[in-house]
Amino acid sequence: MSISTRDAGRIIAAALILTVITQIAYMALSGGGQQHIAYPIWRMEALAALAVAVLGFVVASRHALVGGCLVVAGLGN
């Protein structure tokens, strides 16, 4: 199965939006003392960051600088 750069970009955009939403939810829940609910949300955020990093390699095949930045940002997150 091959994935195009356009499809990878759409998935990356969705994963980045999911990362922002889960980060806000994680901060709100962990600040309220509900750690048991916050950890699964954090795991979902980690999976979204992994998707950004992996799909950044697909983008790097066409746009090296952009793909490289996505890979580094996904791994750093």
N, C-alpha and C positions, 0 to 999 in steps of 0.2 A: 504494500500500500504506500503510495507516495502522497505527500501533502504539498500543496503549492504555497508559495510565499504569501499570497493573499489570504488563504485559509489560516495559515499560521498567524498572520497578523490579527485576524479576527479573534482567534482563540486567545492570543496574548492579551488583546484589549479586554476581553471578558475576564481573563484571569487577573489582570491588574485592577479592574473594577471590584472584583470579588475580594482581592487583597485589601483594598481600602475599606470596604464594608466590614470585613471580618476584623480588621484592626480596630475600627471604631467600636464594634460590639465587644471585642476582647477587653479593650480599655475600660469600657463602661461596666462590664460584668466583674472584672477583676478588681476595679476600684470600689465596687459595691460589696466586696467580700464573697462573691459567689465563684470561687475558684473551680469548683467541680463542674460548673457549666462552661467556664472560660477555656479550659484545656481542649475540649473537642473543637472549639472554634479556632483555637490557635493551630491545631493540627490541620484543619482545612486551609488555613492561610499558608501553612508550610507546603501543602500540596499544590496550591495555586502558584507559589513562588517557584516550585520545582517545574511546573508546566512552563512558566515563563523562561526559565533557564534552558530547558530542553528544546523548546521551540525557537529559542534565540539562535540555536545552531542552524535551523532551517532558514531563518532570515539571513544569517551570516553567509550563506551560499551566494546570495545576490547582493546584499548590502553589508559589507564586512564590519564597518564601524557601528552601525545600528545593531546588528546581531551581536557583536561583541559586548556592547553596552548592556543589552538585554540579558545576556548570559551572566555577566558580572553582577548585575543588579539582582537577578534571580537567585544567584548563589549567595550573595551578601545578605539577602533578606532571610 
